[in-house]
């Protein structure tokens, strides 16, 4: 695990990232568009269809077509990746996007705390 992997990570879709302060710990699940290679950023299509740029802070492969990236927000809606986890090759992105929306709702926030 990355040394910063502590505390809570907000489940976010691509649009939600732009509303967060830089340095906020987040978890983003998406389809791999372009994996990071040789220190160059990668790209994910988040559950809401928004393309998110991911910069790994250390080498970490994206093992499957769907990955969860845990990290912190950059100033522009990007994510500085601490670690990535494979979620397989298929996921109902519409359902996951709805989960992200529920996680920011005051009514359901206690479930995601």
VMD Tcl script that draws the C-alpha trace (Angstrom):
set ca {
  {0.00 0.00 0.00}
  {0.98 3.58 -0.65}
  {1.97 5.49 2.53}
  {-0.93 7.94 2.03}
  {-3.52 5.12 1.91}
  {-5.28 6.00 5.14}
  {-8.66 7.42 6.01}
  {-11.75 7.67 3.86}
  {-11.90 7.83 0.08}
  {-14.92 9.50 -1.53}
  {-16.50 7.41 -4.30}
  {-16.65 9.75 -7.27}
  {-17.67 9.88 -10.88}
  {-15.80 12.14 -13.30}
  {-18.00 15.22 -12.86}
  {-17.77 15.07 -9.05}
  {-13.96 15.32 -9.16}
  {-14.05 18.88 -10.51}
  {-16.01 20.06 -7.44}
  {-13.49 18.77 -4.89}
  {-10.56 20.63 -3.38}
  {-7.11 19.50 -4.59}
  {-5.72 16.81 -2.30}
  {-9.13 15.24 -1.51}
  {-8.83 11.45 -1.23}
  {-11.03 9.78 -3.85}
  {-11.90 6.44 -5.38}
  {-12.79 6.41 -9.09}
  {-13.95 3.34 -10.98}
  {-13.81 3.38 -14.75}
  {-13.07 1.73 -18.05}
  {-9.45 1.89 -19.12}
  {-8.98 4.17 -22.14}
  {-5.19 4.34 -21.91}
  {-3.15 2.77 -19.09}
  {-0.29 4.79 -17.58}
  {3.07 3.80 -19.05}
  {6.65 4.77 -18.24}
  {5.54 7.59 -15.93}
  {3.08 9.05 -18.47}
  {-0.50 9.58 -17.23}
  {-3.29 7.20 -18.14}
  {-6.97 7.82 -18.81}
  {-10.18 6.28 -17.51}
  {-13.74 6.70 -18.65}
  {-15.49 7.22 -15.30}
  {-18.94 5.76 -14.60}
  {-20.62 8.96 -15.88}
  {-18.71 8.87 -19.18}
  {-16.27 11.68 -18.25}
  {-12.62 11.08 -19.19}
  {-10.32 11.35 -16.16}
  {-6.55 11.76 -16.37}
  {-4.72 9.58 -13.84}
  {-1.09 10.20 -12.85}
  {0.46 7.30 -10.93}
  {2.70 8.34 -8.03}
  {4.49 5.00 -8.39}
  {4.38 2.19 -10.93}
  {1.18 0.15 -10.58}
  {-0.36 -1.85 -13.43}
  {-4.00 -1.67 -14.39}
  {-4.70 -5.41 -14.60}
  {-8.22 -5.44 -16.07}
  {-10.51 -3.43 -18.38}
  {-12.30 -1.93 -15.35}
  {-10.18 -0.51 -12.53}
  {-10.64 1.33 -9.27}
  {-8.08 4.08 -8.73}
  {-7.53 5.38 -5.20}
  {-5.64 8.64 -4.89}
  {-6.02 12.37 -4.42}
  {-7.51 15.02 -6.65}
  {-5.36 17.35 -8.69}
  {-6.34 20.99 -9.33}
  {-8.05 20.18 -12.64}
  {-10.27 17.14 -11.98}
  {-7.36 14.75 -12.47}
  {-6.30 12.12 -9.92}
  {-2.85 11.39 -8.54}
  {-3.02 7.61 -8.11}
  {-1.81 5.90 -4.94}
  {-2.94 2.44 -6.07}
  {-5.21 0.74 -8.63}
  {-7.27 -2.43 -8.28}
  {-8.66 -4.60 -11.05}
  {-12.45 -5.01 -11.07}
  {-12.67 -7.43 -13.99}
  {-13.68 -6.75 -17.54}
  {-17.36 -5.83 -17.16}
  {-19.33 -3.56 -14.84}
  {-22.73 -1.90 -15.16}
  {-21.45 1.68 -15.24}
  {-24.93 3.19 -15.02}
  {-25.56 1.41 -11.71}
  {-22.13 2.40 -10.37}
  {-22.74 6.02 -11.39}
  {-26.03 5.96 -9.45}
  {-24.13 4.60 -6.44}
  {-21.71 7.55 -6.70}
  {-24.65 9.97 -6.79}
  {-26.22 8.34 -3.72}
  {-22.92 8.51 -1.83}
  {-22.95 12.32 -1.94}
  {-26.61 12.61 -0.92}
  {-27.18 13.81 2.66}
  {-29.94 11.21 3.02}
  {-27.57 8.27 2.37}
  {-24.15 9.61 3.41}
  {-24.15 7.59 6.65}
  {-24.12 4.35 4.60}
  {-20.91 5.37 2.83}
  {-19.06 6.80 5.85}
}
mol new
graphics top color blue
foreach p $ca { graphics top sphere $p radius 0.5 }
foreach p [lrange $ca 0 end-1] q [lrange $ca 1 end] { graphics top cylinder $p $q radius 0.2 }
display resetview
